Amino acid sequence: MSGATRFAPAPTGHLHLGHVANALYVWGLAAVTGRRVVLRIEDHDRQRSRAAFEADLLEDLDWLGFRAVDGPWRQSDDGPVYEAALELLRFNGLAYGCDCTRTTFATWAREHGRGWSGGGCPGGCRARDLADRPGVALRVALGDGTEAWDDLRLGPQLDVPDRHGDLLARDRAGNWTYPFCVVVDDHRQDIDLVVRGEDLLDATARQIRLARLLGRNVPPAFYHHPLVRKAGGAKLSKADRDTSVRELRAAGRTAPELIGEAAAAVGLVAAARPLPADAAGDLFAAVSPPEGRP
């Protein structure tokens, strides 16, 4: 099996145990399917991304023992690539300016008793032909209908791409957005297996649709894994210092201990035990490897 998967942290904070669990799935499934791992730094958010966080996460990843053969790629280096993708959508009449804000969406939801869904946006911006200028975001008209795919862990899925309106490609501050960048990057970096947490399952239909609009007729396969959660059930965040790899290292924990703890938290092992990073593939060896196509 050829192809690639990716590990794609955002340098907006430090790695935590949830990232360690994701790394186990990424490198483990890459090992049993013969894929390479691409390391991508998702620093599209210029306001929140920090060079110091990137340096720390790269150092933590190396300390853990997870090493990619391709990268790091940085989204901040690739503005012209995203602009070219947007131009294709503009040429096909699918990209348009939008001056709706979060307040616009919140006001519409309050007045109608539900959140916005379906094509367009509350301000009807596609029909207004707004000029591309500072303070105006850019959206992509995804179209109606549904998208179906077979998640390699969760099975057959069906969802609508425009559940929350048309996709935001560039925000009002001029930042390229996560759902736009990842689709462009996965296509050009030959990612044919996307491994990520199950909290992103509802992003899949719109990403499959956007990829098709950009010329990718065969989408990647998707594997959505369980999340590491707090005792109350909430998912981890980068603000949770008690689960930060950097903080736990400083407290004297070893890399195998943290990897084993993350593996136990998502059910890859029955109980926490030290595990080296290069054992990730062994955790999946007893399972039939995914074919890599939905």
Residue pairs with C-beta under 8 A, 6 or more apart in sequence:
1 33
1 34
1 35
1 289
1 292
2 34
2 35
3 33
3 35
3 36
3 190
3 191
3 192
3 193
3 292
4 30
4 35
4 36
4 37
4 38
4 70
4 189
4 190
4 191
4 192
4 193
5 26
5 29
5 30
5 35
5 36
5 37
5 38
5 191
5 192
5 193
5 194
5 195
6 26
6 37
6 38
6 39
6 40
6 186
6 189
6 191
6 194
6 195
7 22
7 23
7 26
7 27
7 37
7 38
7 39
7 40
7 61
7 66
7 68
8 39
8 40
8 41
8 42
8 182
9 15
9 19
9 41
9 42
9 57
9 61
10 41
10 42
10 43
10 45
10 48
10 49
11 41
11 42
11 43
11 49
11 50
11 51
11 53
11 54
11 57
12 45
12 48
12 49
12 50
12 53
12 238
13 53
13 237
13 238
13 239
14 53
14 56
14 57
14 60
14 238
14 244
14 245
14 246
14 247
15 56
15 57
15 60
15 61
15 244
15 245
15 246
16 228
16 236
16 237
16 238
16 240
16 243
16 244
16 245
17 228
17 236
17 243
17 245
17 258
17 261
17 262
17 265
18 197
18 227
18 228
18 235
18 236
18 243
18 262
19 245
20 64
20 228
20 245
20 258
20 259
20 261
20 262
21 225
21 226
21 227
21 228
21 262
21 263
21 265
21 266
21 268
22 195
22 196
22 197
22 225
23 61
23 64
23 66
23 277
23 280
24 259
24 262
24 263
24 266
24 268
24 280
24 283
25 195
25 223
25 225
25 266
26 37
26 66
26 195
27 37
27 66
27 277
27 280
27 281
28 280
28 281
28 282
28 283
28 284
29 35
29 193
29 195
29 223
29 284
29 289
29 290
30 36
30 37
30 193
30 281
31 280
31 281
31 284
32 281
32 284
32 285
32 287
32 289
33 193
33 289
33 290
33 292
35 192
35 193
35 292
36 68
36 69
36 70
37 68
37 69
37 70
38 68
38 70
38 71
38 73
38 189
38 191
39 61
39 68
39 70
39 71
39 72
39 73
40 71
40 72
40 73
40 74
40 75
40 185
40 189
41 54
41 71
41 72
41 73
41 74
41 75
41 76
42 75
42 178
42 181
42 182
43 49
43 54
43 74
43 75
43 76
44 75
44 76
44 175
44 176
44 177
44 178
44 181
45 175
46 76
46 173
46 174
46 175
47 173
47 175
49 76
56 246
58 72
60 245
60 246
60 249
61 67
63 245
63 249
63 255
64 245
64 255
64 258
64 259
64 277
65 255
65 259
65 276
65 277
65 278
66 277
66 280
70 189
73 185
73 189
75 176
75 181
75 185
78 181
78 185
79 176
81 184
81 188
82 169
82 170
82 176
82 180
82 181
82 184
85 180
85 184
85 214
86 95
86 138
86 169
86 170
88 214
88 215
89 95
89 140
89 169
89 213
89 214
92 213
93 141
94 140
94 141
94 213
95 138
95 139
95 140
95 141
95 169
96 125
96 126
96 129
96 130
96 138
96 139
96 141
97 125
97 128
97 129
97 130
97 131
97 132
97 133
97 136
97 137
97 138
97 139
98 121
98 123
98 125
98 126
98 130
98 136
98 137
98 138
98 139
98 166
98 168
99 123
99 125
99 130
99 135
99 136
99 137
99 172
100 121
100 122
100 123
100 125
100 137
101 172
104 121
104 122
104 123
105 115
105 116
105 121
105 122
105 165
107 122
108 116
108 122
109 115
109 116
115 164
116 122
116 164
116 165
117 162
117 163
117 164
117 165
118 144
118 162
118 165
119 141
119 142
119 143
119 144
119 162
119 165
119 166
120 126
120 141
120 165
120 166
121 139
121 165
121 166
122 165
125 139
126 139
126 141
126 166
130 136
132 138
134 174
135 172
136 172
137 168
137 169
137 170
137 171
137 172
138 168
138 169
138 170
139 165
139 166
139 167
139 168
139 169
140 166
140 167
140 169
140 180
140 210
140 213
141 166
142 161
142 162
142 166
142 167
142 206
142 209
142 210
142 213
143 161
143 162
143 209
144 160
144 162
145 160
145 161
146 158
146 159
146 160
146 161
146 205
147 158
147 159
147 160
147 161
147 204
147 205
147 206
147 208
147 209
148 156
148 157
148 158
149 156
149 157
149 204
149 205
149 208
149 219
149 222
149 294
150 156
150 157
150 294
151 157
151 201
151 204
151 222
151 223
151 224
151 294
152 193
152 221
152 222
152 223
152 290
152 294
153 223
153 224
153 225
154 198
154 201
154 224
157 201
157 204
157 205
159 202
159 204
159 205
160 205
161 167
161 205
161 206
161 208
161 209
161 210
162 206
163 202
163 205
163 206
167 177
167 179
167 180
167 206
167 210
168 177
168 179
168 180
169 176
169 177
169 180
170 176
170 177
170 180
171 177
179 203
179 206
179 207
179 210
180 210
182 207
183 207
183 210
183 211
183 214
183 216
184 214
185 191
186 194
186 211
186 220
187 211
187 214
187 215
187 216
191 220
192 220
192 221
192 292
192 293
193 220
193 221
193 222
193 223
193 290
193 292
194 220
194 221
194 222
194 223
195 223
195 225
196 222
196 223
196 224
196 225
197 224
197 225
197 226
197 227
197 235
198 224
198 225
198 226
198 227
199 227
199 235
200 224
201 224
204 222
204 224
207 219
208 219
211 219
212 219
218 293
219 294
221 290
221 291
221 292
221 293
221 294
222 294
223 290
225 266
226 266
226 267
227 235
227 236
227 266
228 235
228 236
228 243
228 262
228 265
228 266
229 235
229 236
229 265
230 236
230 240
236 243
238 244
241 247
245 258
248 258
254 274
255 276
255 277
256 274
256 275
256 276
257 272
257 274
259 274
259 275
259 276
259 277
260 269
260 272
260 273
260 274
260 275
261 272
263 269
263 272
263 275
263 283
264 270
264 271
264 272
264 273
268 283
269 275
269 283
